[in-house]
């Protein structure tokens, strides 16, 4: 089968790889119909050291079940399913607590040994705990939004939950990528009265406003902190969603949260330490978040997608086939695209 393999920074290739197949009785074999490129994929795209064997890419996909292992009970051949960006058994103690990204028997797509979502098929371990059947057809108009449940919509929701977004409160979203935009959706869905987006790209700002952002701050660094504090009467936002992962973005997030507020961080951190810890300590600021257990949120968010209450699929502004994936990485890295969908 054909799949995306990254060999180093900027070196993305579409190659023939061993066919995905059932290896364990708890596996399912899924033929991918839609996948996408994630903002987190851009970290290795810009930083990965060259390797001889390459790394399989992609962790967001929707597809059709082609085969199942003998022990699989919740999905069957022909089902259209969405896969979270981490696979999990759904039964261990941590899964039962809603933390499937820390499943005792789980893992993540891609790398050197596991199939990635940016390929024609995927072996899905722990299929019963991982896959969710979609109640639509392969070409349904809602498929783009349902695909976001594999990662970015669930991740934006996780940021909002970690930041304790609540009705009548002010939320600020640091980052105007797909996760940040979904964070705006999540903040509005959870009842935030005011939503401040920190971003500077006109197309993304327009989409954020359509999703519910009430204010936009285009400044960066100290100027951004000053502007948000000006907008909030000097106090800062009750809830801050950090959706980038850079040192600067985290410093900004901690600079705009009000005393007693919370920061939900979901941007993959590119730094080893959390800045300004002394000030946030004395301000009783809660810092939470991490890789979103999106499997825990799919059943909660899917009804709102199905009835049109939220439209996270609008973050996809470029659609390509598998052969166009390398250029899709370039387009996202150059900020020519918010998020690329791969259609098979």
N, C-alpha and C positions, 0 to 999 in steps of 0.2 A: 504494500500500500504506500501512498505518498503522504508525507508529513513535513512539518516545519522543523528544521534543525538549526540551532545557532552554534557557530564555531568560535565566536569571539565578538568583540565590540564591532558593530556594524556589519557583521558577516552572517547574514540569514539566508538559508538555502531551503529549497523544496526538493526533497530527496526520496528515493525508495527506501523503505525501512521494513523490517519484518512485520508481517501481518499481525494485527491484534487478534488474540484468541483466548478462549476460556482456559484458565490454568487451575482454578480452584472451584470447588462446588458452590461457593458463595459469590462467584463472579457473574457479571453480565457482559455481553459484547454489544457495543452500541455503535451504529453507523452514524457518523456526525452529519447533521444537516445544516447547522449554524454554529459558528464559533466567533471569537473576536480577539482583538489584541488589547491587552490591559496596560494601563499606565505603569504598573509595576514591572511589566516586561521591558520597559525602556531603561530600567536600571542596568540589567546585563547588556542591553543593546549599546549602552554608552560606556560600560565599565568592565565587561567580562574579558578576562585574559584568554588568549587563544588556546584552543584545545584540539587534539587530534580526533577524538571521538564525537565531539559535539554534544549538544544538550537539546533534548526534545522540548518543544515550547507549547504553551497554551494551557489554560486552566479554566476556561469558561466555554461550555458547549451545551447544545441541545441536539438530540438525535433519536433515532429509532432503534429499539432493542431488536437485535438480530438473533441472539441466542442467549440462553441462561444456563447457569450451573444447576446441578441436581438439587441443591438446597435453597435456591432462590424462590421466594414465595410472593413477594409484593409487586413484582413486575413480570411481564410476559412478552414473548415475541410479538412484535408489531406495535407495542406501546411507544408513544412519543414521550420522551422524558427530558428533564433538565437535571444537570449534575452540578452540585456545589463545587467550589474551587478546592475543597478538601474532601477526601472520601473517609467514611467513618462507619462503624458497625451499628451505631444507634442504640446499643444496649449496655455499653460499659458505664461505669459510674459517672464519668465526666460527660458522656453523651446525654445521660439522663438529666444532668444538670444544665443542659443546653450549651455545652462547650465542645462541640464536635471537632473544632480545630485542634483540640488536645486529646482526641480519642486515643485510648490505649492501644488500639489495633488499627489506627488510621494512617493517613499519609496525604501527600500532595501530588498532583499531576506533574508530569514532565520530569526533567533531569536526564540521567543516563540509563535508568532501568525501567521507568514507568512511562506508558504512553502519554502524550500530551494532547490537549484539546484541539490544537491547530493541525489536525491530520484527518484522514478519511475515516478512521475508526479508533475506538478506545476500549481497552479492557478495563472494566470497572470492578475493582475489588469491593467486597462488602456491599453488594448491590442493594440489598434490602434496607440498609441503613443510610444509603447515599442517594439513590435516584428517587425522583418525584415524578409521577405520571402527570402529564399536561392534558387537560380536557379540551384540546383543540386539534385541528388537523395540521399537517406538515407545512402548509402554505398559509396559515391563518395570519391575518393582519396584525394580530397581537404578539406574534412570535418574537419580534425585536424586544418588546418590553418584558416578555417572559424570560428571554435570554439574560436580561440584566439581573434576574434573581439568582443567577449562578455566582455573582460577585458584586458588581458595583452598586446595585440598589440595596442589597443586603448589607453591604459595607457602609454605605451612607446612613442606613438605618441604625447600624451598630454604633456609628459615631454619635448620632443623635441620642441614642439610648445612654451611651457612656457619658455624654455631656449633660444628661438629665434634662433634656428639652421638655418643657411642660406648657400647658395652656397659659396664655397671658405673659409669658416671659420673652426676653430678647435672646435670640441666637445669632451667632456669627459663624460664618463658614470660611475657613482659610483654604483657598484653592478653588480654581474654576475648571478643573478637569472633570471627567465623568463622575468620579466619586463625589467630588464637591457638589456638583450639580444634583446628584441623587441625594446628597445630604440636605440640600435645600428642599427637595420634595419631602424628605423624611421629617425635617423640622416643621414644615407646614402641616404635614399629616398629623404630627403629635401636638399641634395646637399653638406653636410659637406665634406671638402677636407681631413681632418684628424680626425680620431675618436680614442680616447684613452679610452680603457677599464680598469677600476680598478677592478681587480678580481684575484683569485689565484687558481681556480680549473681547472685542465688541460682539462677536457671534455667541460667545459663551455667556456674556452678560445678558444679551437679549433672551437667551434660553432660560437663564436663572430667573429673570423677571417673570417670564411666562410660568415658571415653576412655583413662584411665590416670593422671591426676594423683594424686599421693600426698599433696601438701600444698597448702594454699591460703593466700595472704597477701592480706588485704583492705585493709591499710594502703596509704597512698600516700606518695610523696616520701621524706624522710629516715626516716620510721617504717617504710616498706616495706623500705628498704635494711637498717636495723637488724634487722628481723625475719628477713629472708632470711639475713643473716650469722649470726644466732643459730641458725637451723635448720641451718646448715652448719659449725658449730664455729668461726665467725669468719672462715672462708676465702672464702666465696662459692661460686657455682656454676661448674662446669667450662664449661658451655655456657649461653648466654643468647640466647633468641629474642626479638628486639624486633619486635613485630607491630602497632604503633600509628602511630608517626611523629611524635608530639609531642615537643617539647623535654624535657618532664618525663619521658616514658617512656624516652627515650634516656639521660637523666641517671641514671634508675633502673637501666636495663640495665647501664650502665658502673659503677654503684656496687655491683652485686651479683655481678659476675664476679670469679672468683678470679685471683690472679696466674698467668700462663701460660695463662689460659682464652681463650675466644673469644665474640664477640658476632656473631650473624647478624641483620642488620637488613633487614626487608622492608616495614616500614611506610613509606608514602610520606612523606619527611621534610618537615616544615613549618618547617624552620629551615635556615640556611645553613652553620652550623658544627657540628662534633661537639664536645660539651662535655668537660671534664675530660681533655683530651688529655695534659697533662703527667703526671698520675698513671697513666693507662693506659699511657703510654709506658714509665715506669719499672717497671710491673708486667708488661711484655711481653704485653699483651693484644692479641689479634688482633681487628680490626674488619672485617667482610666483609659481603657481601650486596648487595642491589639488586633490581630487578625480576626476578622469577623466570622463567627460561627453561622454562616449564612444558611446552613441547613436548618437551623433552629427558627429562622424567620420566613422560610418559603411559604408555609401554610398561612401565616399571618398576612403576608403581603400579596399573595396571588389573587385573592378575591378583589382587591382594589385595582389590580391590573385588569382582571377579566371584566369588571363593570365600568372601566374607563375612569375611575377616580384618580388614578395616577398614570402617567405616560412616560416612564423612564426610558423607553426605547428611543425617544427623541434625541438621546445623546449620540446615537449612531448617525454620523453625517457622511460616511463613506462606506460603500459596500464593494467588496472585491471577491474574486474567486481565490482558490488556494495559490495559484501562480502569482497573484498580486500581493501576497502577504509581505514579502521583503520590502516592496515599495510602501506598503501600509505602515510598517515600522518607521520608515523614513518620514512619511507624512505626519504621523503622530509626534515623532521626535522634533520635527521642524514646526510644530504647532499649526500645520495645515489642516489637521483633522482633530476633532475632539476624541472620537473613538471609532475604530474600524470594525465593521462586521465582515465575517468571512462566510459566504454562501456556497454550499456544495451542491 
